[in-house]
Amino acid sequence: MAFLIRGAHAVDPQAGLDDVVDVLVDGERIGEVGPGLEVPTGATVIDARGRYLVPGLVDMHVHFRDPGFEYKETIETGSRAAAKGGFTDVATMPNTAPVCDTGAVVRYQIDSAEAVGLVRVHPMGALTKGEKGEGLAEIGDMVVEGAAAFSDDGRGVQSAGMMRTCMEYVSQFDRVVSVHCQIDTLTESGLVNEGRCSTRLGMFGWPALGEELEIERDIDLCRLTGCPLHIQHLSTARGLELVRGAKAEGLPVTCEVTPHHLFLDEDDITDAYETNLKVNPPLRLASDAAALRDGICDGSVDCLVTDHAPHAAHEKDCEFEIASFGTVGLETSLPLVLTNLVRTSRLSWPHLVELMAVNPRRLLRLDAVRIERGGEATLTLIDPEVEVEVDDAWFAGKSRNSAFMGAHLKGAATDVWCAGTRTLADGTVA
C-alpha cells in the first residue's frame, strides 16, 4: 500500500535532512522524498503539516516477559505498547522463563513478533546459562538465530573472571555486551537510594557505589578484552563520569539512560510509599538526575531507553518492601522527552533522532534506516502539540505500573510505519 506523507518536517541527521518535505511510502520502501510530490493513484494522503517525521524509533532495553511471565506482558501486548509509543524496533531482555540463553528462545521471540506484525523484536541473549553467572550460554547458537546483543540483565555477572570470559567470547561475534551493573553484596537488601532517602523512609539503602564499582570493573575488562561494552540504565553522576573517561581514552564504551532516572529523583518517593517509583537501579539524587540530563544534551549519553518493566497489579499494589522493581515506559518515553527536553530547547530534533533511532540501531548491529529514496519505510510521525494525559486509557500494553501516572505531557507519536506497514494510525494501534 502507498502513503503520501504531505508536508512533514523530516529530520534525519544521517541523510543531512532537516526540512519540510513530502515522503512517498511505496510498499516496504520510500519511493521519493521532496517538496510537492504528486499523489500516486490509490495512495493514502496524510496531512502531516506541523508534525515531524523521523526514522523509526528503537528502544534497546525492554522486558516483554514472554516466555514465562505472560501474565505481566506478552510479545503481542508489548508490541502494542511499543507501537503506541512510536517505536518500530525493540531489544528484549533475557530474564524470561526459560532464560533466553539458547537459539531456540531467541527464535521463538523473533517468530512471535513477526506473527504479531507490529514491531520488530531483537532479543538480547544471556551471557551465562540461566543468568547464574557460572558458565557461558550458547552465544554462537544465539547469534545464528538473531540475537542482537548479550546481557545478564536483571542481576549482572558477579564474578570478574566470568565476565572476562564472557567478553572475550562475545567479542568474536561483533556483538555488544550490555551490562546491568549491580554488586549483589552491596545492594541485595536495598530498596531505595542509600542516604537521606533511606533514612527518611526507614528502609534499607541501595548505595550508588554498588553500581559504580561494577561500571569501573567492566570498563577495566573492556580495556583488557577489547569487547564493546554498553552500560545499562545509568543512574549516577559518577557513573557518567566513568563512561566519559572511558570514551576519552578511546575505549568502545557506550551508555543509556531512562526517563525515570532523568526526570525523577529520590525526593519524589514520599511517605505515601508509591510502589511505581520502586525501580532498579533506584531513583538517585536530584543532582544525579541533573547530571544525566546534561549528559543527554552534551552527547555523553548514547541512547535513551525505557527499561519497560511491566508487572501485574498485585505485584505493585502491596507494601513497598515486597513490591516488584520496575516501571513501564514505552508509551510515555517520547512524550516525556519532548515535554522536558525538546520543548525547553535543551535537546534538538536531530539529537533526539540520534538518541532514539540512530545510535540504538548501530549498537544492536541493525541496518541503518534513512529517510531517502530507496530507504526502508520504517518511520515515526510525531505531533509535538498533542496533549497527553498519562492515565489508564493512555496505555496499550497489559500493565499500568507507570512512575509517571497522572502526568500532563505534550507531544507524541501519531503514526508509525514498520517496513511500509502502518502499525499506528492517528494515535491508534493497528
Sequence and secondary structure as in RCSB ss.txt:
>XXXX:A:sequence
MAFLIRGAHAVDPQAGLDDVVDVLVDGERIGEVGPGLEVPTGATVIDARGRYLVPGLVDMHVHFRDPGFEYKETI
ETGSRAAAKGGFTDVATMPNTAPVCDTGAVVRYQIDSAEAVGLVRVHPMGALTKGEKGEGLAEIGDMVVEGAAAF
SDDGRGVQSAGMMRTCMEYVSQFDRVVSVHCQIDTLTESGLVNEGRCSTRLGMFGWPALGEELEIERDIDLCRLT
GCPLHIQHLSTARGLELVRGAKAEGLPVTCEVTPHHLFLDEDDITDAYETNLKVNPPLRLASDAAALRDGICDGS
VDCLVTDHAPHAAHEKDCEFEIASFGTVGLETSLPLVLTNLVRTSRLSWPHLVELMAVNPRRLLRLDAVRIERGG
EATLTLIDPEVEVEVDDAWFAGKSRNSAFMGAHLKGAATDVWCAGTRTLADGTVA
>XXXX:A:secstr
 EEEEEEEEEEEGGGTEEEEEEEEEETTEEEEEETT    TT EEEE TT EEEE EEEEEE   TTT TTT  H
HHHHHHHHHTTEEEEEE S SSS S SHHHHHHHHHHHHHHTSSEEEEEE SBGGG SSSB  HHHHHHHT  EE
  TTT    HHHHHHHHHHHGGGT  EEE    HHHHTT  EETTHHHHHHT  EE THHHHHHHHHHHHHHHHH
   EEE S   HHHHHHHHHHHHTT  EEEEE HHHHH  GGG  TT  GGG  SS    HHHHHHHHHHHHHT 
  EE   B    HHHHSS TTTS      TTTHHHHHIIIIITTTSS HHHHHIIIIIHHHHHTT     SSTTS
B  EEEEEEEEEEE SGGG  SS    TTTT EEEEEEEEEEETTEEEEETTEE 
